[in-house]
Amino acid sequence: MNAQSQPQKATDQGGDGVVKAKPKRRRVLMVALPALIVVGAGVYWINSGRYESTDNAYFHQARIAIASDLAGRLVAVNVADGQMVQKDAVMFTVDPEPYKLALAQANIAVDAARLQVEQLKGAYQAALAQDKVAEDDALYQADQLTKQQALSAKGVGTGSDLDDARNTARRAQETAAVAKVAADNARIALGGDPSAATDSHPTVQAALAQRDQAAYKLSLTEVKAPADGMVYQATSFKPGQYLTVGAPLFAFLPSHEIWVEANFKETQLTHLAQGQAATVKFDGDPSHPVAGHVEAIGAGTGSEFSLLPAQNATGNWVKVTQRVPVRIVLDAADTTAPVVSGMSASVSVDTGVTRSWRDLVPFGLLAK
């Protein structure tokens, strides 16, 4: 045993390189390992201020309450709960018959108004003719009065003939004045412009407006999808029920009006700005990150716009870090992510701002 152990002992101690190399490697590791840790921590600290993250975020989708603009019986339903529809697709139809009858009556009213205007134009022409006849008669009777006055001055005519001539001339002038007023009234009835087109008359314009309104109401009997999207909460929406104006019937979720509302701490808003790139991971599928960008930063904290905002005037309060909603819009290429409204998410925003390595030196000595 002693003879065999002696050579091994000599090998461990006799080789200068072996015995001396182990302490040397230990010293290198003791210096290098802390240095690497410090450098790694510094690099992490410098880059850690670039990204602001929060898991207090929720997916939202615009919601439109679909209602009927008309009162009537529901005669056709072309959608079902959860169905995807395209823009301008007819979702349901209100009974159009009452509105078709109203449109027919409006068309008849337009024809009657046009006929009335044509009659007014004819009456105006007749009034002009009567005015011309009365004016000519007044001129004639005035001339006859002048002649009778001349005969009376020569002693040929009698006084009664002169009185009759005066009376006839006066009545002709009065008749001409009345005819002129009638012509003026006929011109006013035509809107002051007898040569204007029939459809430009106020009476016809009013009838045309009523007809357009009736046609518009008839078009509202078919309710169309405002955009591409999904019908929701339409389970009890069935033909035969009576619809009232403005009563919500079901919800409609537009496909492309989606966003994520991320609630960042107020201490994270220093470098946050509109337009910065963001990455969203939904809790339902965290392996599928979705790209987006910051669209807007809220105008106030969540507590500021609550129904009962906190009142700290008494002085008995505890300072709590507030959260500000930040609207994250998903990029068009990633709107196919399998998400539903209200789903939780995690958001990371790239502010593009990094800390300076000079900030690692205490008291700013290196900066001096």
Secondary structure in CASP SS format (residue, H / E / C, confidence):
PFRMAT SS
TARGET T0000
AUTHOR 0000-0000-0000
METHOD secondary structure of the structure
MODEL  1
M C 1.00
N H 1.00
A H 1.00
Q H 1.00
S H 1.00
Q H 1.00
P H 1.00
Q H 1.00
K H 1.00
A H 1.00
T H 1.00
D H 1.00
Q H 1.00
G H 1.00
G C 1.00
D H 1.00
G H 1.00
V H 1.00
V H 1.00
K H 1.00
A H 1.00
K H 1.00
P H 1.00
K H 1.00
R H 1.00
R H 1.00
R H 1.00
V H 1.00
L H 1.00
M H 1.00
V H 1.00
A H 1.00
L H 1.00
P H 1.00
A H 1.00
L H 1.00
I H 1.00
V H 1.00
V H 1.00
G H 1.00
A H 1.00
G H 1.00
V H 1.00
Y H 1.00
W H 1.00
I H 1.00
N H 1.00
S H 1.00
G C 1.00
R C 1.00
Y E 1.00
E E 1.00
S E 1.00
T E 1.00
D E 1.00
N E 1.00
A E 1.00
Y E 1.00
F E 1.00
H E 1.00
Q E 1.00
A C 1.00
R C 1.00
I E 1.00
A E 1.00
I E 1.00
A E 1.00
S C 1.00
D C 1.00
L C 1.00
A C 1.00
G E 1.00
R E 1.00
L E 1.00
V E 1.00
A E 1.00
V E 1.00
N C 1.00
V C 1.00
A C 1.00
D C 1.00
G C 1.00
Q C 1.00
M E 1.00
V E 1.00
Q C 1.00
K C 1.00
D C 1.00
A C 1.00
V E 1.00
M E 1.00
F E 1.00
T E 1.00
V E 1.00
D C 1.00
P C 1.00
E H 1.00
P H 1.00
Y H 1.00
K H 1.00
L H 1.00
A H 1.00
L H 1.00
A H 1.00
Q H 1.00
A H 1.00
N H 1.00
I H 1.00
A H 1.00
V H 1.00
D H 1.00
A H 1.00
A H 1.00
R H 1.00
L H 1.00
Q H 1.00
V H 1.00
E H 1.00
Q H 1.00
L H 1.00
K H 1.00
G H 1.00
A H 1.00
Y H 1.00
Q H 1.00
A H 1.00
A H 1.00
L H 1.00
A H 1.00
Q H 1.00
D H 1.00
K H 1.00
V H 1.00
A H 1.00
E H 1.00
D H 1.00
D H 1.00
A H 1.00
L H 1.00
Y H 1.00
Q H 1.00
A H 1.00
D H 1.00
Q H 1.00
L H 1.00
T H 1.00
K H 1.00
Q H 1.00
Q H 1.00
A H 1.00
L H 1.00
S H 1.00
A H 1.00
K C 1.00
G C 1.00
V C 1.00
G C 1.00
T C 1.00
G H 1.00
S H 1.00
D H 1.00
L H 1.00
D H 1.00
D H 1.00
A H 1.00
R H 1.00
N H 1.00
T H 1.00
A H 1.00
R H 1.00
R H 1.00
A H 1.00
Q H 1.00
E H 1.00
T H 1.00
A H 1.00
A H 1.00
V H 1.00
A H 1.00
K H 1.00
V H 1.00
A H 1.00
A H 1.00
D H 1.00
N H 1.00
A H 1.00
R H 1.00
I H 1.00
A H 1.00
L C 1.00
G C 1.00
G C 1.00
D C 1.00
P C 1.00
S C 1.00
A C 1.00
A C 1.00
T H 1.00
D H 1.00
S H 1.00
H C 1.00
P H 1.00
T H 1.00
V H 1.00
Q H 1.00
A H 1.00
A H 1.00
L H 1.00
A H 1.00
Q H 1.00
R H 1.00
D H 1.00
Q H 1.00
A H 1.00
A H 1.00
Y H 1.00
K H 1.00
L H 1.00
S H 1.00
L C 1.00
T C 1.00
E E 1.00
V E 1.00
K E 1.00
A C 1.00
P C 1.00
A C 1.00
D C 1.00
G E 1.00
M E 1.00
V E 1.00
Y E 1.00
Q C 1.00
A C 1.00
T C 1.00
S C 1.00
F C 1.00
K C 1.00
P C 1.00
G C 1.00
Q C 1.00
Y E 1.00
L E 1.00
T C 1.00
V C 1.00
G C 1.00
A C 1.00
P E 1.00
L E 1.00
F E 1.00
A E 1.00
F E 1.00
L E 1.00
P E 1.00
S C 1.00
H C 1.00
E C 1.00
I E 1.00
W E 1.00
V E 1.00
E E 1.00
A E 1.00
N E 1.00
F E 1.00
K E 1.00
E H 1.00
T H 1.00
Q H 1.00
L C 1.00
T C 1.00
H C 1.00
L C 1.00
A C 1.00
Q C 1.00
G C 1.00
Q C 1.00
A E 1.00
A E 1.00
T E 1.00
V E 1.00
K E 1.00
F E 1.00
D C 1.00
G C 1.00
D E 1.00
P E 1.00
S E 1.00
H E 1.00
P E 1.00
V E 1.00
A E 1.00
G E 1.00
H E 1.00
V E 1.00
E E 1.00
A E 1.00
I E 1.00
G C 1.00
A C 1.00
G C 1.00
T C 1.00
G C 1.00
S C 1.00
E C 1.00
F C 1.00
S C 1.00
L C 1.00
L C 1.00
P C 1.00
A C 1.00
Q C 1.00
N C 1.00
A C 1.00
T C 1.00
G C 1.00
N C 1.00
W C 1.00
V C 1.00
K C 1.00
V C 1.00
T C 1.00
Q C 1.00
R E 1.00
V E 1.00
P E 1.00
V E 1.00
R E 1.00
I E 1.00
V E 1.00
L E 1.00
D C 1.00
A H 1.00
A H 1.00
D H 1.00
T C 1.00
T C 1.00
A C 1.00
P C 1.00
V C 1.00
V C 1.00
S C 1.00
G C 1.00
M C 1.00
S E 1.00
A E 1.00
S E 1.00
V E 1.00
S E 1.00
V E 1.00
D E 1.00
T C 1.00
G C 1.00
V C 1.00
T C 1.00
R C 1.00
S C 1.00
W H 1.00
R H 1.00
D H 1.00
L H 1.00
V C 1.00
P H 1.00
F H 1.00
G H 1.00
L C 1.00
L C 1.00
A C 1.00
K C 1.00
END
